[in-house]
Amino acid sequence: MTRLASWVAVIGLSALLAVTGLTILEIVLRSGPVNNLRAGWPGLDDGLRTAGMDGLSDIYGPLAIIAVAACFPAMLANRAAITVRFVADALPWRLREALRLLGDLSLLAMFGLMAWWVSLYTLDLWRSGETTWLIELPRWPAWAVASGCLWISVLVQCGIIAEQAARSFAASEPPPLVIETVE
């Protein structure tokens, strides 16, 4: 599961890099020297418009959605969610592990609901044929990718719950958690 989560994170980071590149491109296109070129050469403005440069903002949103959703599986696989461990470490080991299992189950419920709602929203976008404002890209594909990433997050969290349940019901205190990393 960790390897799958890492590959999905690569997709998210690639989307983030694309957003960064598009942002830099838009800044350059709106800079003083390029604006002077546009004023002195009217054909450049028409060329930029037909190339879709006015619609760059229509691309940011879908890429940002993918960038965020694709990082969730890796966050879960690495157990990088925010936790308060100093209180739990003072408790008896079985209670500590039971509380961690309860937290993992709560996280599963949250991601399950998010995946479900995003899937329903994606179906609504698909049925309605909604597009972006300027370049009229269909909106549903980005949300479908985000939905897939959230369902992968649910699968990853199920694996974590299985591991935590084994720790919670162990005969003796388990060793400290070691997070598996992909090399």
N, C-alpha and C positions, 0 to 999 in steps of 0.2 A: 504493500500500500504506500509505503514511503516513496518508492521509486515513481509510482503513478502520480502521487501528489507533487513530486519535484518536477515532473514533466509538465504538469498542468501549470505550475508556477512559472515555468519557462514561457508558456503561452502568455501568461499575465504580464510578465516582465517585458516581453516583446511588444505587447500592446502599449505598455507604459513608455517604452522607447519610441514607438511610433507617435504617441501623443506629444512627447518631448520634441521630436523632429518636426512635427507639424506646427507646434507652437513657435519654434525657432524660425521656420519658414514664413509663418504669418508675420512675425516681428520684422523679419528682413523685408518682406513685401510692403510693410507699412512704414518703413524707415524713410528718413529724409532723402537720401540719394535715389532710392527707387521711386519715391513720389515725384522727385524732380524729373526722372526719366519718364514717368507716366504722363506728367504735364507736357513735356516736350515731344513726346511721341505717342499720339493718341492711339495708334494701332496696338501698342503694348497693353493698354488697358483692356481693349477688346480681346486680345489674346489671353490675358490672365483670366478674364471672365469666362471665356469659352473653355479654358483648361480647368475650370472649377475652383479657382482660388478663392472666390467669394464664399464658397461652400465648405471651407475647411472646418468651420465651427460645427457643421453637421457630422463631421467624422470624429471629433473629439469625444462627444458623448458616448457613442457606442463603444469606442475603444476604451474609454475610462471604465465603463461598466464591466467589460471583459477583464481589464487589468485588476480591478478590485476582486471580482468573484473568483478569478483563477488563483488568487493567493490564499484563499481560505483552506483548501485541502492541505497545503504544506504547513500552514499555521496549526491546523489540528494535528497533523501527523507528528509534528515536532513538539506538540503540547505547549505551544507558545501563547495560549490564551492567558489573560491576566488572572492570576490566582493569588490568594492570600494564604501563604503556607505557614507563617510563623505561629498562627493560632493552632492550626492542625498538628504541627509538630510537637506541641505540648500535650496532645491527647494520647490515649492508649492506641497502639497500632491498629487494632481492628476497627475502632471508631474512626480513626484518621482515614483508613482505606475505604470505609463505608461512605464517609463524607465525600471523598474524591469520586467514588462511583456515583453518588447522587449528583455531584457537579457535572460529571460526564453525561449522565442521563439528561440533565437539564439542557446541556449544550446540544445534545442530539435532538431534543424536542424543538429547540430554537432553530437549528439548521433544517430540520424536517419541515417545520412550518414555513421557513423562508423559501425552501426549494419548492414546496407545494404552491405557495402564493405566486412566486416568480413564474412557475410553469403555467399557472392559470392566466397570468398577465400576458405571457408570451403567446398563448393560444388566442387571447383577445386581440392582440396586435396582429397576429397572422390572419385572423378572420376579417378584421376591419381593413386590412391593407394599409395601415397607417404608415406614412413616410416622414422623412425629415423635411424641414421647411424649405431649404434652398435648393438642394440638389436631388431631393425626392428619393433618397435611399430608403428601402424598406427597413423598418425599425425592428422587426421580429428576429432577424438572424442573430444580432448581438445579444438579445435577451435569451435566445435559445442556447447560445454558448454559455451565458451566465447561469442559466438553469441547469445545464449539464454539469457545470463546475460545482454548483450547490449540491446536486445529487451525488457527485463524487465525494463531496465533503461529508455527506450523510454516511456513505459507505466507509470512509476512513474513520469516522467517529464510531461506527458500529464495531470496527476492529479494536479501537481503543477501549471501548466498553467491555469487550470480551476479555482483553488483557487485564483491565482493572477489576472485573468480576473475579477472575482467577486469583488476583492478589488479595481481594477482599475475603474470599472464602478459603484461603490457604490455611494449612494446619498450623503453621508457625509464621512468625513475622517475616515477610519477604524482604529481600535486599532492596536498597534504595533504587529508585527508578533510573534507568539508563535509557536515554533517548537515542534511537537508531538514526544514523545519518547516512546519506547516500554519498559515495565518493566517486 
